[in-house]
Amino acid sequence: MLLPAATSKTNRITLSLVCAGSSGHGLLLSLFALLTAIAFQPPILQAQEPTTGDEVVRVNTDLLVFPIRVRNKRGSPAPALTERDLILKDEDNVTAGLYLYPGADRVALVFALDQSGSLRELISQQREAALALFNRFSERSRVAVLRFSERPSLVAPFGRDPSAVRAAFRFPAGVNQPTAIFDAAAAAVNAFEGLPRVRSERRIVILISDGLDNASTMKAAPVIQAAFQKQVSFYVIHLPLFEPREGRLAVRSPAKGFRELAEKTGGKYFLVGDSRSALAAQANEAASDLTPVFHAIEEDLRSQYLLGFYAGEGSRDGHKHRFSLSMPSGVEYQVAGYGYSRTHEFFFNVDRDRKKATQ
């Protein structure tokens, strides 16, 4: 059972872990695994990936890891940090250690492509820029491509072959077909299930769409929750459609939750183009090049850290607990896009009755 932080304002996503910044703004992270898999199940073992020499670890259900952004008070990148720089206040001894890993050298990346007729040509033109982004990460990274209209299809499973990705970016337009963005987002999250866990690997979905969902059976909220559970961050690239509004050309509003897929999973949202670029052919050609967006995604990933907490025995006594984590003086951090603060507080309560019921 999760407890809301005692702050003047709490941003609630769903049940799990509460982060409250010292500014008084709270964040309820949808990290349900902390309360279910972490506390109630034995560790799950994964076979080590051969020949990579990488830190492929057992899926230790006592470790919760999620991305954070770190900066100094002026908004510039902070100096390099290690676990020794973090200041933990944990009077109840509910944590057994910290994990901090800088940047994103290794990624598992899914491109989720809207194949509706209006976007087919534009997305196909981005294949080289997309491959350039993937190639800038380590050779141990993996990439997959999922396309969707009414239903999602994983057309290129995880691998390292650029030719498979290049081919997957070429596809026929889905003429007059419904679009199920949130079903596709859920499928993208599930696509990571077959991969071995690598502690330092970032799991990323780059979703490219016009934002108009008219066929999903899934809502945004459970997809966001599942992404937190599985430590998947969405980067949403919105290629907008336009409509006349009050005598002017305006961006058609995307489906509710489309932007939140990014902002509430630790990724970012990018709106490509505006009404002026839509009316100006030359500017519109420049706006159709997603290379600057892919560069921004790369820079954002490399500026992040993976922050983890090992759950201690004190977290399993069925009582309410709180601990806080602070950065050094002059440094602040952000969790899931809800604002920067030097200190965040974490509140949770493990339900002993539920534990008994699940054993």
LOVEX-856131 format. One record per residue (C-alpha): x, y, z; residue in one letter. Coordinates in steps of 0.02 Angstrom, whole numbers, plus 50000, padded with zeros to 5 digits. Layout:
XYZA
...
end
This chain:
500005000050000M
500695017049953L
500475032650054L
500345050149981P
501675062250035A
501165075450160A
501445090150045T
500405104749988S
500225097149816K
500425079249757T
500515074149575N
499715056949576R
499975044849435I
499445028449515T
499885017049661L
501685014849707S
503095025849769L
502905044049822V
504265056749788C
504045073849868A
505235087649821G
505795100449948S
504865113549845S
503255105849908G
502805097249745H
502565078449759G
502695064649632L
501805047949645L
502855036349539L
502015021449460S
503325008949515L
502144995249568F
503544982449563A
504214989449727L
502654983649817L
502324967449725T
503824959349642A
505114967149758I
504324962949924A
503274947749888F
504194936549767Q
505864927449772P
507204933549653P
507004928249471I
508574921849389L
509074925749211Q
510444916949114A
511984927549083Q
512134934248906E
513684925748830P
515234934348761T
514704952248798T
515764954648955G
514384965849018D
513544966849186E
512064955449150V
511324953049322V
510034942249401R
508384951349408V
508574955149593N
506854960149652T
507654969649796D
508304983049676L
507204996649604L
508025007149467V
507325022249374F
508025037049274P
508325054249345I
508965070649271R
510285080249367V
510825098449348R
511575112749447N
510555127449510K
510905137249350R
510155123349244G
511815117449173S
512425099449180P
513055094649352A
514795087649382P
514975068649380A
514195060349532L
514425043549618T
513465034849757E
514655042849883R
513985060149836D
512195055749882L
511495059950053I
510275046850117L
509205049350272K
508415032750317D
508005031650502E
506965015750480D
508325006650382N
507145002350240V
508535003650111T
510054992450103A
511075002549979G
511055014249829L
511445012149645Y
511935026549530L
512465024349349Y
512855039149235P
512235041649058G
511585028848935A
512995019848847D
511945004448813R
510125005248760V
508734993548708A
507725004348589L
506025001948508V
505465013248367F
503545013248370A
502945020248203L
501205026348161D
500865019947984Q
499315030247948S
499275037547772G
499725055347823S
501365050047905L
502025035847798R
503135046047683E
503805057347820L
504255042847935I
505055033047794S
506205047847762Q
506855046947941Q
507625029647932R
509425035647911E
509255048348051A
508495034948163A
509925022848125L
511195036648159A
510445038848332L
510545020248369F
512325018948303N
512935032348424R
512655020548570F
513785005848610S
513874990648496E
513024980648633R
511414990648609S
509884982848527R
508494990148421V
506764984348367A
505404992048258V
503544991148290L
502244998048170R
500435001248207F
498785007048139S
497284997948211E
498434984448282R
500284984448326P
501534972948240S
503344970048291L
504074969848116V
505904969648170A
506294960448334P
507734966048443F
509404964648357G
510924974248298R
510684972948110D
510424990248034P
509734983047872S
508244975647965A
507854992648040V
508075001447873R
506854989347792A
505594991447933A
505515010247903F
504855006947728R
503025002447732F
501385005347639P
500185018347704A
498725012547808G
497355021247710V
495785025447809N
496255013647949Q
495905017048133P
497415020948243T
497745012948413A
499185022648491I
499005016448670F
498814998348617D
500425000548519A
501275008648669A
500774993848777A
501454981848646A
503094991548642A
503274989848831V
502914971148819N
504214969248682A
505604970648813F
505004955248909E
506104943048816G
507724952648844L
508944948048983P
509084961149118R
510634972049108V
510714983849254R
511524998249160S
510454996449003E
509145009848967R
507505003948894R
506805016848774I
505305018448659V
505325032048526I
503505033948475L
503175043848315I
501355048148281S
500105061948244D
499355058848416G
497595054548358L
496985038448437D
495285031848386N
495445012948409A
496395008548570S
495674996548696T
497005002248820M
496995018748914K
498545029148941A
498615026949131A
498905007949136P
500185009248996V
501135022349097I
501035011249251Q
501694996249153A
503125006849084A
503635011549261F
503534993449316Q
504694988249176K
505805003849182Q
505385009149005V
505465027648956S
504475034848810F
505105048648695Y
503585054748601V
503815063648433I
502195072248386H
502005075348199L
500435085948209P
498935087648098L
498145104848082F
496375111448082E
495565128648064P
495135136048233R
494435153548260E
495005158848088G
496765152048110R
497675135948075L
498025126448237A
498745109848292V
497425096548317R
497405091348499S
498145073948526P
497265060248622A
497215062348811K
498765054348886G
499805055148726F
500995068248794R
500975060448967E
501705044348897L
503345053948888A
503205066049032E
502705052849161K
503925039049112T
505535048949120G
505635053148935G
505215068948838K
503885075448719Y
504315084048555F
503085093748447L
503785094848270V
503215110048172G
501835122748199D
500515131848098S
501795143748022R
502905129547960S
501365120647893A
500965135847785L
502745138947727A
503345125147611A
505205128647634Q
505075129047823A
503995113647820N
505365103847731E
506575108647868A
505305103948001A
505105086547924S
506925082347965D
506925073648134L
508825073648151T
508805088048279P
507505078648381V
508545062748381F
510065072948435H
509045080348578A
508515062848632I
510315056948631E
510905071948733E
509495069648857D
509905051248883L
511745054848909R
511355068449037S
510345056549145Q
510775044349283Y
509995028049335L
509585029149520L
509205013349618G
508745008349794F
509044991249869Y
507574986849983A
508114982150159G
507294970550284E
506534985450373G
505384988550224S
504454972150251R
503714974650424D
502014981050365G
502264998650435H
502345015450350K
504095021250309H
504945036650240R
506695040450182F
507455054950086S
508855056649961L
509805072949933S
511085078749807M
512635088649855P
512455107249884S
512055116549722G
511435100949632V
509615095849605E
508735081649519Y
507105077849431Q
506065062049430V
504855058649286A
504735076749234G
503885083649389Y
505145096949436G
506895098549506Y
507355098449690S
508925094949790R
507955082949903T
506555070749869H
505625060750000E
505015043049971F
503545035550064F
502945017750056F
502115004050157N
502244985350124V
500594976650159D
500964960850258R
499224953750227D
499494955050040R
501174946750059K
500384931950145K
499044930950010A
500314930149871T
501464917049947Q
end
